[in-house]
Amino acid sequence: MITVEEATAQVLSRIEVLEPERVSLLGALGRVLAEDVISDIDVAPFDNSAMDGYALRYADVANASAESPVTLNVVEHIPAGVAPRRLVGPGEASRIMTGAPVPQGADAVVMVERIRVGANGGGEGGTVEILTSAKPGENIRGRAEEVRAGEAVLLTGEVVGPAGIGLAASVGHADLLVRRRPRVAIVSTGDELVEVTEKPGPGQIRNSNSHSLAAQVVAAGGEPYVLGVARDNEADTRALLSRAPEYDLMVTTGGVSMGDFDVVKKVLEEIGELDFWRVAMRPGAPQTFGTIGGTPFFGLPGNPTSTMVGFEMFVRPTLRKMAGFTSLARPRAVATLTHDVKKKADRRYFLRGRLTASGDGSFSATISGNQSSALLTAMHRGNCLISLPEGEEFIPAGASVLCIRLDMEEGTA
């Protein structure tokens, strides 16, 4: 058996980043940019008001105050989206709305809360009293304050978030070039499997693994394609595994151990290449990796929790690398174990646990339920994998342990 680190290194050394595709703005959310996003205009494209108020000359109101207000003639009302018609001269002001272009001659805006309306209600043709002084440029958002035409607002390799979508839209991009989402084929194996809508008969179980794997693929940024169930014979298994080259990656569940009907490893060796098939970990030592027609292939164990843990440790970072992400590992946290744990010394344990923060910023970790790899409840109730290293048979309560955070995305801690 190889270690978790050796398995991870072998897997990631075989993985290439997928080619880019052009998608709509919203379709780019959460994706990795494959080219810089260049602005076609200055942002802002013109000097504009940051407030509802009055555009005026600083020199006219340099000494204004509530005790000594300055009266100005209002020459124009400028709403957002309308170009000014009048120059602001000495002793004049223009009523202006937020986002409206600042008229020539004006070099400051006094917000409406700091004026007193005079004749004509402070509108065009009336007067307004300014109750405060202003600084040059006050409440004016300058042209090209954020970016100049020809400059990049988003860079290759960045992950596009909601603000990035808005930036791209503001500089004229209706679509973006991003790394393609990996297309993942999912195959469950076993004569005992029935569909979710069927009530299992004697010796049968529902095919839950296809659904949990599909959900994990989506959560990792991939596109799942559930191909069906391969029954426990070489012909059926070969027929489905042979479809791997139609996709960017294939994941199977079950059929990789040493039972009489575990045929996935044998078929993989016949139609593809096997890199490894056992990893020193629990749950799920039979973790198989190879390629079929150049497509990466993962044969995960059949027990539901073993399947999910194997996906987390090996498949998820693979999908993220394919999609262009550079942060491949979930955040880690050091926590205090709240109970004793006994384990085999020859392998890494990944206990399904609950990480809890205390008021001083420290963490405690507790198993989240029955640790049987056939059961999903502890995985569902947990928010971390408690990683216990090789070489240890007993970890006492109070020991410091490393926890892999399943409740946080890569690169968020």
PyMOL commands that set and color helices and strands:
alter all, ss='L'
color gray80, all
select helices_A, chain A and resi 4-13+26-28+58-61+112-114+119-122+162-170+209-219+234-241+244-246+264-271+304-322+377-381
alter helices_A, ss='H'
color red, helices_A
select strands_A, chain A and resi 20-24+37-38+48-49+53-56+70-78+92-96+108-111+115-117+127-130+140-141+152-154+175-179+183-189+193-194+205-206+223-230+249-253+273-276+281-282+288-292+295-300+332-337+341-342+348-357+363-367+384-388+394-395+400-405
alter strands_A, ss='S'
color yellow, strands_A
deselect
rebuild
show_as cartoon
